[in-house]
């Protein structure tokens, strides 16, 4: 049986019909659960409930205003999801993440964004906008196993930094490079404080985006990525001096 998923089309119809969230006729049941046979069989419902409980407890600590505390929530929630979910082919399937967030995270999405009609938060539309997937990916990119604090980098950077300079640059496909960029911007010696100012990191991010058209960031080693980012910043800053 392996892992469950909701189809994107059926979920869109469900969300559209749900009066509470989208102003249509009330939907009484969730979409049909489908199964992909790939990977080992796991107790996905138990794992999903653990994610739901952990995030619910975090929300209880942060208070009722998810928009106000959104950055703090995302910094803590990503590692929670990442620790709970095992490595599995399901995590590469956008429709698995739709099952997880629609089946177990509707109240969490509502707390985080309010009464929004943006279905992308549920993964319907841009798969990368699925709230649970985005939180997991943040921790996955930042994860440094074998270190004293493997999720240190996941807790640094505001939402705009992650969206603009990591996710929207498709660095999920170049995670070693993305981690090097995080280390560059948030070195351990600065204890969470950013190295570059907002205007500077934006300038560097644009510069790296142009460079990527001629280079394969995906195949760079950690040391090569670190060296490249440092040299590009030195060159960029000297040109603007």
C-alpha positions as a Markdown table, in Angstrom:
| # | Residue | x | y | z |
|---|---|---|---|---|
| 1 | Unk | 0.0 | 0.0 | 0.0 |
| 2 | Unk | 2.9 | 2.4 | 0.9 |
| 3 | Unk | 2.1 | 6.1 | 1.1 |
| 4 | Unk | -1.2 | 8.1 | 0.8 |
| 5 | Unk | -1.9 | 11.1 | -1.4 |
| 6 | Unk | -4.7 | 13.4 | -2.5 |
| 7 | Unk | -4.9 | 14.2 | -6.2 |
| 8 | Unk | -4.4 | 17.9 | -6.9 |
| 9 | Unk | -7.6 | 18.1 | -9.0 |
| 10 | Unk | -9.8 | 16.5 | -6.4 |
| 11 | Unk | -8.4 | 18.6 | -3.7 |
| 12 | Unk | -9.0 | 21.8 | -5.6 |
| 13 | Unk | -12.6 | 20.8 | -6.0 |
| 14 | Unk | -12.9 | 20.0 | -2.3 |
| 15 | Unk | -11.3 | 23.3 | -1.2 |
| 16 | Unk | -13.5 | 25.3 | -3.7 |
| 17 | Unk | -16.6 | 23.6 | -2.2 |
| 18 | Unk | -15.6 | 24.2 | 1.4 |
| 19 | Unk | -17.8 | 27.0 | 2.7 |
| 20 | Unk | -15.7 | 27.7 | 5.8 |
| 21 | Unk | -12.6 | 28.5 | 3.8 |
| 22 | Unk | -13.7 | 29.4 | 0.3 |
| 23 | Unk | -17.3 | 30.6 | 0.4 |
| 24 | Unk | -19.0 | 27.8 | -1.5 |
| 25 | Unk | -21.4 | 25.0 | -0.6 |
| 26 | Unk | -20.2 | 23.0 | 2.5 |
| 27 | Unk | -18.0 | 20.0 | 1.7 |
| 28 | Unk | -18.7 | 17.2 | 4.1 |
| 29 | Unk | -15.9 | 14.8 | 3.3 |
| 30 | Unk | -12.2 | 15.0 | 2.4 |
| 31 | Unk | -11.1 | 13.9 | -1.1 |
| 32 | Unk | -10.6 | 10.2 | -1.6 |
| 33 | Unk | -7.2 | 8.9 | -0.4 |
| 34 | Unk | -5.1 | 7.3 | -3.1 |
| 35 | Unk | -2.0 | 5.2 | -2.6 |
| 36 | Unk | 1.3 | 5.1 | -4.3 |
| 37 | Unk | 3.1 | 1.7 | -3.9 |
| 38 | Unk | 6.6 | 3.2 | -4.0 |
| 39 | Unk | 8.7 | 2.8 | -0.8 |
| 40 | Unk | 8.2 | 1.0 | 2.5 |
| 41 | Unk | 4.9 | 0.8 | 4.2 |
| 42 | Unk | 4.7 | 3.1 | 7.2 |
| 43 | Unk | 2.0 | 4.2 | 9.6 |
| 44 | Unk | 1.5 | 7.6 | 7.9 |
| 45 | Unk | -1.6 | 8.5 | 9.9 |
| 46 | Unk | 0.4 | 8.2 | 13.1 |
| 47 | Unk | 3.2 | 10.3 | 11.7 |
| 48 | Unk | 0.7 | 12.9 | 10.4 |
| 49 | Unk | -1.0 | 13.1 | 13.8 |
| 50 | Unk | 2.4 | 13.6 | 15.4 |
| 51 | Unk | 3.1 | 16.5 | 13.1 |
| 52 | Unk | -0.3 | 18.0 | 13.8 |
| 53 | Unk | 0.1 | 17.7 | 17.6 |
| 54 | Unk | 3.6 | 19.2 | 17.6 |
| 55 | Unk | 2.6 | 22.2 | 15.4 |
| 56 | Unk | -0.5 | 22.6 | 17.5 |
| 57 | Unk | 1.5 | 22.8 | 20.7 |
| 58 | Unk | 3.8 | 25.3 | 19.1 |
| 59 | Unk | 0.9 | 27.5 | 18.0 |
| 60 | Unk | -0.4 | 27.3 | 21.6 |
| 61 | Unk | 2.9 | 28.7 | 22.8 |
| 62 | Unk | 3.0 | 31.5 | 20.2 |
| 63 | Unk | -0.6 | 32.8 | 20.6 |
| 64 | Unk | -3.6 | 33.5 | 18.4 |
| 65 | Unk | -2.0 | 35.8 | 15.8 |
| 66 | Unk | -0.2 | 33.6 | 13.2 |
| 67 | Unk | 0.6 | 36.5 | 11.0 |
| 68 | Unk | 2.4 | 38.4 | 13.7 |
| 69 | Unk | 4.4 | 35.3 | 14.9 |
| 70 | Unk | 4.7 | 33.7 | 11.5 |
| 71 | Unk | 8.5 | 34.0 | 11.2 |
| 72 | Unk | 9.1 | 32.5 | 14.7 |
| 73 | Unk | 6.6 | 29.7 | 13.9 |
| 74 | Unk | 8.3 | 28.8 | 10.6 |
| 75 | Unk | 11.8 | 28.8 | 12.1 |
| 76 | Unk | 10.7 | 26.2 | 14.8 |
| 77 | Unk | 8.1 | 24.2 | 12.8 |
| 78 | Unk | 10.5 | 23.2 | 10.0 |
| 79 | Unk | 12.8 | 21.1 | 12.2 |
| 80 | Unk | 9.7 | 19.6 | 13.9 |
| 81 | Unk | 8.4 | 18.2 | 10.7 |
| 82 | Unk | 11.8 | 17.2 | 9.4 |
| 83 | Unk | 12.6 | 15.2 | 12.6 |
| 84 | Unk | 9.2 | 13.5 | 12.5 |
| 85 | Unk | 9.1 | 12.4 | 8.8 |
| 86 | Unk | 11.5 | 9.7 | 7.8 |
| 87 | Unk | 13.4 | 9.6 | 4.5 |
| 88 | Unk | 10.9 | 8.1 | 2.0 |
| 89 | Unk | 9.9 | 8.6 | -1.7 |
| 90 | Unk | 6.7 | 10.1 | -0.5 |
| 91 | Unk | 8.5 | 13.3 | 0.4 |
| 92 | Unk | 9.3 | 13.9 | -3.2 |
| 93 | Unk | 5.6 | 13.7 | -4.2 |
| 94 | Unk | 3.7 | 17.0 | -4.1 |
| 95 | Unk | 0.4 | 15.1 | -3.8 |
| 96 | Unk | 1.6 | 13.4 | -0.6 |
| 97 | Unk | 2.2 | 16.9 | 0.9 |
| 98 | Unk | -1.3 | 17.9 | -0.2 |
| 99 | Unk | -2.7 | 14.9 | 1.7 |
| 100 | Unk | -0.7 | 15.9 | 4.8 |
| 101 | Unk | -1.6 | 19.5 | 4.9 |
| 102 | Unk | -5.2 | 19.2 | 3.9 |
| 103 | Unk | -5.9 | 16.1 | 6.0 |
| 104 | Unk | -4.0 | 17.4 | 9.1 |
| 105 | Unk | -3.1 | 21.0 | 8.7 |
| 106 | Unk | -6.1 | 23.0 | 7.7 |
| 107 | Unk | -6.4 | 24.7 | 11.1 |
| 108 | Unk | -2.7 | 25.4 | 11.0 |
| 109 | Unk | -2.9 | 27.0 | 7.6 |
| 110 | Unk | -5.9 | 29.1 | 8.8 |
| 111 | Unk | -4.0 | 30.2 | 11.9 |
| 112 | Unk | -0.9 | 31.1 | 9.9 |
| 113 | Unk | -2.6 | 33.0 | 7.1 |
| 114 | Unk | -6.1 | 33.8 | 8.3 |
| 115 | Unk | -9.2 | 33.3 | 6.2 |
| 116 | Unk | -7.3 | 33.4 | 2.9 |
| 117 | Unk | -8.6 | 31.9 | -0.3 |
| 118 | Unk | -5.1 | 31.2 | -1.5 |
| 119 | Unk | -5.1 | 27.5 | -2.3 |
| 120 | Unk | -1.3 | 27.5 | -2.9 |
| 121 | Unk | -0.9 | 27.2 | 0.9 |
| 122 | Unk | -2.4 | 23.7 | 0.5 |
| 123 | Unk | -0.2 | 22.8 | -2.5 |
| 124 | Unk | -2.9 | 23.4 | -5.1 |
| 125 | Unk | -1.2 | 25.5 | -7.7 |
| 126 | Unk | 2.5 | 25.9 | -7.0 |
| 127 | Unk | 3.7 | 22.8 | -5.2 |
| 128 | Unk | 6.5 | 24.8 | -3.6 |
| 129 | Unk | 4.0 | 27.0 | -1.8 |
| 130 | Unk | 2.5 | 24.1 | 0.2 |
| 131 | Unk | 3.0 | 25.2 | 3.8 |
| 132 | Unk | 4.1 | 21.9 | 5.3 |
| 133 | Unk | 6.4 | 21.1 | 2.3 |
| 134 | Unk | 8.0 | 24.6 | 2.5 |
| 135 | Unk | 8.6 | 24.1 | 6.3 |
| 136 | Unk | 10.1 | 20.7 | 5.7 |
| 137 | Unk | 12.3 | 21.9 | 2.8 |
| 138 | Unk | 13.7 | 24.8 | 4.9 |
| 139 | Unk | 14.9 | 22.2 | 7.5 |
| 140 | Unk | 16.0 | 19.8 | 4.8 |
| 141 | Unk | 18.2 | 22.4 | 3.1 |
| 142 | Unk | 19.7 | 23.7 | 6.4 |
| 143 | Unk | 20.1 | 20.3 | 8.0 |
| 144 | Unk | 23.8 | 19.6 | 9.0 |
| 145 | Unk | 23.9 | 16.0 | 10.5 |
| 146 | Unk | 26.7 | 15.3 | 12.9 |
| 147 | Unk | 27.0 | 18.8 | 14.2 |
| 148 | Unk | 26.1 | 20.0 | 17.7 |
| 149 | Unk | 23.1 | 21.9 | 16.4 |
| 150 | Unk | 22.0 | 20.3 | 13.1 |
| 151 | Unk | 19.1 | 22.7 | 12.6 |
| 152 | Unk | 21.0 | 25.9 | 13.5 |
| 153 | Unk | 20.7 | 27.4 | 10.0 |
| 154 | Unk | 17.0 | 26.5 | 9.7 |
| 155 | Unk | 16.3 | 29.0 | 12.6 |
| 156 | Unk | 18.0 | 31.9 | 10.9 |
| 157 | Unk | 16.7 | 34.3 | 8.3 |
| 158 | Unk | 13.2 | 35.8 | 7.9 |
| 159 | Unk | 10.5 | 34.5 | 5.6 |
| 160 | Unk | 11.4 | 36.9 | 2.8 |
| 161 | Unk | 15.0 | 35.7 | 2.9 |
| 162 | Unk | 14.0 | 32.1 | 2.5 |
| 163 | Unk | 11.3 | 32.7 | -0.1 |
| 164 | Unk | 13.3 | 35.1 | -2.2 |
| 165 | Unk | 16.8 | 33.8 | -1.9 |
| 166 | Unk | 16.4 | 30.1 | -1.4 |
| 167 | Unk | 13.1 | 28.7 | -2.5 |
| 168 | Unk | 12.4 | 30.9 | -5.5 |
| 169 | Unk | 16.0 | 30.3 | -6.8 |
| 170 | Unk | 15.2 | 26.5 | -6.8 |
| 171 | Unk | 18.1 | 25.8 | -4.4 |
| 172 | Unk | 16.1 | 22.8 | -3.2 |
| 173 | Unk | 17.8 | 21.2 | -6.2 |
| 174 | Unk | 21.2 | 22.5 | -5.1 |
| 175 | Unk | 21.1 | 22.0 | -1.4 |
| 176 | Unk | 24.9 | 21.9 | -0.8 |
| 177 | Unk | 25.1 | 25.3 | -2.5 |
| 178 | Unk | 22.1 | 26.6 | -0.6 |
| 179 | Unk | 23.6 | 25.5 | 2.7 |
| 180 | Unk | 26.9 | 27.3 | 1.8 |
| 181 | Unk | 24.9 | 30.4 | 1.1 |
| 182 | Unk | 23.2 | 30.1 | 4.5 |
| 183 | Unk | 26.6 | 29.7 | 6.2 |
| 184 | Unk | 27.8 | 32.7 | 4.3 |
| 185 | Unk | 25.0 | 34.9 | 5.5 |
| 186 | Unk | 24.6 | 33.5 | 9.0 |
| 187 | Unk | 28.1 | 32.4 | 10.1 |
| 188 | Unk | 28.2 | 30.6 | 13.5 |
| 189 | Unk | 30.4 | 33.4 | 14.9 |
| 190 | Unk | 27.6 | 35.9 | 14.5 |
| 191 | Unk | 25.1 | 33.8 | 16.4 |
| 192 | Unk | 22.1 | 34.3 | 14.1 |
| 193 | Unk | 22.9 | 37.9 | 13.0 |
| 194 | Unk | 23.1 | 38.3 | 9.2 |
| 195 | Unk | 26.4 | 39.1 | 7.6 |
| 196 | Unk | 25.1 | 41.3 | 4.8 |
| 197 | Unk | 22.4 | 43.9 | 4.9 |
| 198 | Unk | 19.1 | 43.4 | 3.1 |
| 199 | Unk | 20.1 | 45.4 | 0.0 |
| 200 | Unk | 23.5 | 43.6 | -0.1 |
| 201 | Unk | 22.1 | 40.1 | 0.1 |
| 202 | Unk | 19.6 | 41.0 | -2.6 |
| 203 | Unk | 22.4 | 42.2 | -4.8 |
| 204 | Unk | 24.4 | 39.1 | -4.2 |
| 205 | Unk | 21.4 | 36.8 | -4.8 |
| 206 | Unk | 20.8 | 38.5 | -8.2 |
| 207 | Unk | 24.4 | 38.1 | -9.1 |
| 208 | Unk | 24.4 | 34.4 | -8.2 |
| 209 | Unk | 21.3 | 33.9 | -10.2 |
| 210 | Unk | 23.0 | 35.3 | -13.3 |
| 211 | Unk | 26.1 | 33.2 | -12.6 |
| 212 | Unk | 23.9 | 30.0 | -12.4 |
| 213 | Unk | 23.0 | 30.3 | -16.1 |
| 214 | Unk | 26.6 | 29.3 | -16.9 |
| 215 | Unk | 27.4 | 27.1 | -13.9 |
| 216 | Unk | 26.0 | 23.9 | -12.3 |
| 217 | Unk | 25.5 | 24.8 | -8.7 |
| 218 | Unk | 24.0 | 21.3 | -8.2 |
| 219 | Unk | 27.4 | 19.6 | -8.6 |
| 220 | Unk | 29.5 | 21.9 | -6.4 |
| 221 | Unk | 31.1 | 20.6 | -3.3 |
| 222 | Unk | 30.6 | 22.4 | 0.0 |
| 223 | Unk | 34.1 | 23.9 | -0.1 |
| 224 | Unk | 33.8 | 24.9 | -3.8 |
| 225 | Unk | 30.4 | 26.5 | -3.1 |
| 226 | Unk | 31.7 | 28.4 | -0.1 |
| 227 | Unk | 34.8 | 29.6 | -2.1 |
| 228 | Unk | 32.6 | 30.7 | -5.0 |
| 229 | Unk | 30.1 | 32.7 | -2.9 |
| 230 | Unk | 32.9 | 34.4 | -1.1 |
| 231 | Unk | 34.8 | 35.3 | -4.2 |
| 232 | Unk | 31.6 | 36.6 | -6.0 |
| 233 | Unk | 30.8 | 38.8 | -3.0 |
| 234 | Unk | 34.3 | 40.2 | -2.8 |
| 235 | Unk | 34.1 | 41.0 | -6.5 |
| 236 | Unk | 30.7 | 42.5 | -6.3 |
| 237 | Unk | 31.5 | 44.6 | -3.2 |
| 238 | Unk | 34.7 | 45.9 | -4.8 |
| 239 | Unk | 32.9 | 47.0 | -7.9 |
| 240 | Unk | 30.4 | 49.0 | -5.8 |
| 241 | Unk | 33.0 | 50.5 | -3.6 |
